[in-house]
Amino acid sequence: MFEKLREAISGLISKVSTVELKPENLREILWEFKLMLIENDVALAVAERICNEIESKLSGLKVGRFEDKRKIILGALRETLLEILETTNKVDLIDLVEKKRSIKEPCIVVFVGINGTGKTTTIAKIANLLLKKGYSVVLACSDTFRAGSIEQLEQHARRLGVHMVKHKYGSDAAAVAYDAVQYAKARGINAVLIDTAGRMQTNKNLMAEMEKIARTVKPDLIIFVGDALTGNDAIAQAEEFNKYVDVSGSILTKMDADAKGGAAISIAYVTKKPILFLGTGQKYDDIEPFNPERVIDRILGTSQT
């Protein structure tokens, strides 16, 4: 995770630490660094922000004879990355489920994203996480479009020991979601996790269906599930989905296989919506809450995890 990005940052620190911190010295080094960031799937706007901030923080800085220049550069990088990764919107799924439980209402979560991102598996992981924390869960297969989608979610429901609401293929996806919410309300279930058709963001009919699901069940959260390996494509997809429904935040999957890491740095900054979790494997426990500090430690190579 983040191997390529870590190499780029290590190269930057080595180069900057050998020159006087003058604007003319920094600009050429930062230009090369910006290109390396873009090559590692960091969105252009984010790469520019990082380089501008580093130049602003370091330019003209007087370093004492016995001061560690590398430590100063590392500190500037850490501060810049933290500013980029943190959003003003804070979303705590567990806290939200607990608040809804306290008023005897189910927390309704809709998951959106294109095919192949690991969306259905991510839903199962979130269900497992909630079950382990003592909450009850019902799954809803509002993906009535893709062949095999019902069976896939049903398999997860069996493994987890939770109920799944389904209709036939070709049924009204919003009706499935509505029935799942009514099922949860009637039985005091704490969370409704709704799978939707993995649609391309250019498919207007399926996007309209997703809007209808949101209007029908009025979810507490709409979570975009993106594949970290697709880099800037995942960011563009999240932006496009947000035009149709108010996405609350993102979950990035396949982080364990992503050597670049640009999507993780960029998506929160570009969408102005937080990353909630990172998917790090295929098992139900292979999901971790997104922690900006921990991610920065990994990127900067200051953490062993």
C-alpha positions in Angstrom: 0.0 0.0 0.0 1.4 3.4 -1.1 4.8 2.0 -2.1 5.1 4.2 -5.3 3.9 7.3 -3.5 6.3 6.7 -0.7 9.2 6.4 -3.2 8.2 9.7 -4.8 8.1 11.4 -1.4 11.4 9.9 -0.3 13.0 11.3 -3.5 11.5 14.7 -2.9 12.9 14.8 0.7 16.3 13.7 -0.5 16.5 16.4 -3.2 15.1 19.3 -1.1 17.3 18.5 1.9 20.5 19.1 -0.3 19.6 22.6 -1.5 19.1 26.0 0.1 15.3 26.6 0.6 15.0 29.4 -2.1 12.0 29.6 -4.4 14.2 29.1 -7.5 15.7 25.9 -6.0 12.4 24.5 -4.9 10.3 25.1 -8.1 12.2 22.7 -10.4 12.2 20.0 -7.7 8.5 20.5 -7.0 7.6 20.5 -10.7 9.2 17.0 -11.0 7.4 15.9 -7.8 4.1 17.1 -9.2 4.5 14.9 -12.3 5.4 12.0 -10.1 2.2 12.6 -8.0 0.1 12.6 -11.2 1.8 9.4 -12.4 0.7 7.9 -9.1 -3.0 8.7 -9.6 -3.1 11.9 -7.6 -5.6 14.2 -9.2 -4.1 17.3 -10.9 -5.8 19.8 -8.6 -4.5 17.9 -5.6 -1.0 17.5 -6.9 -0.9 21.3 -7.5 -2.2 22.0 -4.0 0.4 19.8 -2.4 3.3 21.4 -4.3 2.0 25.0 -3.8 1.6 24.4 -0.1 5.1 22.8 0.3 6.7 25.7 -1.6 4.8 28.2 0.6 5.8 26.4 3.8 9.5 25.9 2.9 10.4 28.8 0.6 12.8 31.2 2.3 12.8 29.1 5.5 16.1 29.6 7.5 17.4 26.2 8.8 19.7 26.3 11.8 23.1 24.8 11.5 22.2 21.9 13.8 18.6 21.5 12.7 17.5 18.4 10.7 16.3 19.7 7.3 14.7 16.3 6.5 12.6 16.5 9.6 11.4 20.0 8.7 10.5 18.9 5.1 8.7 15.8 6.5 6.7 18.1 8.9 5.6 20.3 6.0 4.5 17.3 4.0 2.6 15.8 6.9 0.8 19.1 7.6 -0.1 19.5 3.9 -1.4 16.0 3.5 -3.5 16.2 6.6 -5.1 19.4 5.3 -6.0 17.6 2.1 -7.3 14.3 3.7 -9.5 15.9 6.3 -12.9 17.2 5.3 -15.3 19.5 7.1 -18.0 16.9 6.8 -17.6 14.2 9.5 -19.5 10.9 9.1 -19.5 8.2 11.8 -21.5 5.2 10.7 -21.5 3.5 14.1 -22.5 6.7 15.9 -25.4 7.2 13.4 -26.7 3.7 13.8 -26.6 4.2 17.6 -28.5 7.5 17.3 -31.2 5.9 15.1 -31.5 2.9 17.5 -32.0 5.3 20.4 -35.2 6.6 18.7 -36.2 3.1 17.6 -35.6 3.8 13.9 -33.4 1.8 11.5 -30.4 3.5 9.9 -30.8 3.3 6.2 -27.6 3.1 4.1 -27.6 3.0 0.3 -24.4 1.8 -1.5 -23.7 3.0 -5.0 -20.9 2.5 -7.5 -20.1 0.8 -10.8 -19.6 -2.9 -11.4 -16.4 -4.6 -10.3 -15.5 -2.3 -7.4 -16.3 -4.9 -4.7 -19.5 -3.1 -3.7 -21.5 -6.2 -2.7 -18.6 -7.6 -0.7 -18.2 -4.2 1.0 -21.8 -4.3 2.1 -21.2 -7.7 3.7 -18.1 -6.3 5.5 -20.2 -3.4 6.9 -22.9 -5.8 7.9 -20.3 -8.0 9.7 -18.8 -4.9 11.4 -22.3 -3.8 12.7 -23.1 -7.3 13.9 -19.9 -7.5 15.8 -20.8 -4.3 17.6 -24.2 -5.8 18.6 -26.5 -4.2 16.0 -29.1 -6.1 13.9 -28.9 -5.9 10.1 -31.1 -6.6 7.1 -29.8 -6.6 3.5 -31.7 -5.4 0.5 -30.9 -6.4 -3.1 -32.0 -3.4 -5.1 -29.7 -4.6 -7.8 -32.4 -6.2 -9.9 -30.5 -5.6 -13.1 -27.3 -7.6 -13.1 -27.5 -11.4 -13.5 -26.3 -13.2 -10.4 -26.5 -10.1 -8.1 -29.4 -11.5 -6.0 -27.6 -14.9 -5.5 -24.3 -13.1 -4.6 -25.9 -11.0 -1.9 -28.0 -13.9 -0.7 -24.8 -16.0 -0.2 -23.3 -13.2 2.0 -26.6 -13.0 4.0 -26.5 -16.8 4.7 -22.9 -16.6 5.8 -23.6 -13.7 8.1 -26.9 -15.1 9.4 -29.0 -12.1 8.4 -32.2 -11.7 6.5 -32.2 -10.4 2.9 -35.1 -8.8 1.1 -35.3 -9.5 -2.6 -37.7 -9.4 -5.5 -37.4 -11.0 -9.0 -34.9 -9.7 -11.6 -36.3 -6.8 -13.5 -38.5 -5.7 -10.5 -38.7 -2.1 -9.3 -35.4 -1.5 -7.3 -37.0 1.2 -5.2 -39.8 -1.2 -4.1 -37.2 -3.7 -2.8 -35.5 -1.0 -0.8 -38.9 0.2 0.6 -39.9 -3.4 1.6 -36.5 -3.8 3.4 -37.1 -0.6 5.4 -40.6 -1.7 6.3 -39.3 -5.1 7.3 -36.7 -3.4 9.6 -39.2 -1.1 11.2 -41.7 -3.9 11.9 -39.0 -6.0 13.6 -36.9 -3.4 15.3 -33.8 -4.0 13.1 -31.1 -1.4 13.5 -29.6 -1.1 10.0 -30.8 -1.5 6.4 -28.0 -2.0 3.9 -29.2 -1.5 0.3 -27.2 -2.8 -2.7 -27.9 -1.0 -6.0 -27.1 -1.9 -9.6 -23.5 -1.3 -10.4 -24.1 1.2 -13.0 -21.8 3.2 -15.3 -22.3 6.8 -14.4 -23.2 7.5 -18.1 -26.3 5.2 -17.9 -29.0 7.8 -17.4 -31.8 5.2 -16.8 -30.0 3.5 -14.1 -29.0 6.8 -12.5 -32.6 7.8 -12.5 -33.4 4.5 -10.8 -30.9 5.3 -8.1 -32.5 8.7 -7.6 -35.8 7.0 -7.2 -34.4 4.6 -4.5 -33.1 7.7 -2.6 -36.4 9.5 -2.9 -38.4 6.4 -1.8 -36.4 5.4 1.3 -34.8 8.7 2.3 -31.5 7.1 3.4 -29.4 8.4 6.3 -26.3 7.7 4.2 -25.4 7.2 0.6 -22.0 5.6 0.3 -20.0 5.5 -2.9 -17.8 2.4 -3.3 -14.8 3.0 -5.5 -11.9 0.7 -6.6 -8.6 2.3 -5.5 -6.8 0.6 -8.3 -8.7 2.7 -10.9 -7.2 5.9 -9.5 -8.6 9.0 -11.1 -11.5 7.0 -12.6 -12.8 6.3 -9.1 -12.6 10.1 -8.3 -14.5 11.0 -11.5 -17.1 8.4 -10.8 -17.7 9.7 -7.3 -18.1 13.2 -8.6 -20.6 12.1 -11.2 -22.7 10.0 -8.7 -22.8 13.0 -6.4 -24.6 15.0 -9.2 -27.5 12.5 -9.0 -27.7 11.7 -5.3 -26.1 13.4 -2.4 -23.2 11.1 -1.6 -22.3 11.1 2.1 -18.8 9.7 1.7 -16.7 7.0 0.1 -15.3 3.6 0.8 -12.2 2.7 -1.2 -11.7 -1.0 -2.0 -8.6 -3.0 -3.0 -6.3 -0.7 -1.0 -4.1 -3.7 -0.2 -3.3 -4.1 -3.9 -2.8 -0.4 -4.6 0.9 0.5 -4.8 0.2 4.0 -6.0 -2.4 5.4 -3.5 -3.4 8.5 -5.4 -7.1 7.8 -5.2 -6.9 7.7 -1.4 -5.2 11.1 -1.3 -7.5 12.7 -3.9 -11.1 11.6 -3.5 -11.9 13.4 -0.2 -10.4 16.6 -1.5 -12.0 16.5 -4.9 -15.5 15.4 -3.7 -15.4 17.4 -0.4 -16.9 14.2 1.1 -15.0 12.0 3.7 -13.5 8.6 3.1 -15.3 6.3 5.7 -13.5 3.0 5.3 -10.7 1.3 3.4 -11.1 -2.3 2.0 -7.9 -4.3 2.5 -8.8 -7.8 1.3 -11.6 -10.3 0.6 -12.4 -11.5 4.1 -15.2 -9.9 6.1 -12.8 -8.4 8.6 -10.6 -6.9 5.9 -12.0 -3.3 6.3 -10.7 -0.5 8.5 -12.0 2.9 9.4 -10.3 5.6 7.5 -7.8 7.4 9.7 -6.0 10.3 8.1 -3.1 10.3 10.5 -2.5 6.6 10.0 -2.7 6.9 6.3 -0.2 9.8 6.3 2.2 7.7 8.4 2.0 4.9 5.8 2.6 7.4 2.9 5.5 9.0 4.7 7.0 5.7 5.8 6.8 6.7 9.4 4.6 3.7 10.3 5.2 0.0 10.1 1.5 -0.9 9.6 
